[in-house]
């Protein structure tokens, strides 16, 4: 059992270190770059939500609406690349 807690602690420490690195990198961005990064993150979160709703949807019309929304989000995300 101690091994499980120990590995969890290491995992938390790694996650905290990565978050700190991301915070430092975010402070080095210009306001425009930060706004773009936040917008991209928002689109990715919306995409994740739509994908999870598509998996649970049973109505074909609702699935079609979600597919249109997903295609639109993918098009907007393609602009970032």
C-alpha positions as CSV (number, residue, x, y, z in Angstrom):
1,X,0.0,0.0,0.0
2,X,2.8,2.4,0.7
3,X,4.1,1.9,-2.8
4,X,0.8,3.1,-4.2
5,X,0.8,6.2,-2.0
6,X,4.4,6.9,-2.9
7,X,3.9,6.6,-6.6
8,X,0.8,8.9,-6.4
9,X,3.0,11.5,-4.6
10,X,5.6,11.3,-7.3
11,X,2.9,11.7,-9.9
12,X,1.5,14.7,-8.1
13,X,5.0,16.2,-7.9
14,X,5.5,15.7,-11.6
15,X,2.2,17.3,-12.4
16,X,3.0,20.3,-10.2
17,X,6.4,20.8,-11.8
18,X,4.7,20.7,-15.3
19,X,2.1,23.2,-14.2
20,X,4.8,25.5,-12.8
21,X,6.7,25.3,-16.2
22,X,3.5,26.1,-18.1
23,X,2.9,29.1,-15.8
24,X,6.4,30.4,-16.4
25,X,5.9,29.9,-20.2
26,X,2.6,31.7,-20.0
27,X,4.2,34.7,-18.4
28,X,6.7,35.0,-21.2
29,X,4.0,35.2,-23.9
30,X,2.7,38.5,-25.2
31,X,-0.9,39.4,-24.5
32,X,-1.9,38.5,-28.0
33,X,-0.2,35.1,-27.8
34,X,-1.7,34.5,-24.4
35,X,-5.2,35.3,-25.7
36,X,-4.7,33.0,-28.7
37,X,-3.5,30.2,-26.4
38,X,-6.6,30.7,-24.1
39,X,-8.9,30.7,-27.2
40,X,-7.3,27.4,-28.5
41,X,-7.6,25.8,-25.0
42,X,-11.3,26.9,-24.9
43,X,-11.9,25.3,-28.4
44,X,-10.2,22.1,-27.3
45,X,-12.3,21.9,-24.2
46,X,-15.5,22.5,-26.2
47,X,-14.4,19.8,-28.7
48,X,-13.9,17.4,-25.8
49,X,-17.4,18.1,-24.5
50,X,-19.0,17.6,-27.9
51,X,-17.2,14.3,-28.5
52,X,-18.3,13.0,-25.1
53,X,-21.9,14.1,-25.9
54,X,-21.7,12.4,-29.3
55,X,-20.8,9.2,-27.6
56,X,-23.8,9.4,-25.3
57,X,-26.3,10.7,-27.9
58,X,-29.0,8.3,-29.1
59,X,-31.0,10.7,-31.3
60,X,-29.6,10.8,-34.9
61,X,-30.7,14.4,-35.3
62,X,-28.9,15.5,-32.2
63,X,-25.8,13.5,-33.3
64,X,-26.0,15.4,-36.7
65,X,-26.1,18.7,-34.9
66,X,-23.1,17.7,-32.7
67,X,-21.2,16.6,-35.9
68,X,-21.8,20.0,-37.4
69,X,-20.5,21.7,-34.3
70,X,-17.5,19.4,-34.1
71,X,-16.7,20.1,-37.8
72,X,-16.8,23.8,-37.1
73,X,-14.5,23.5,-34.0
74,X,-12.1,21.4,-36.0
75,X,-12.0,24.1,-38.7
76,X,-11.3,26.8,-36.1
77,X,-8.6,24.6,-34.5
78,X,-7.0,24.1,-38.0
79,X,-6.4,27.8,-38.1
80,X,-4.0,27.5,-35.2
81,X,-1.8,25.0,-37.0
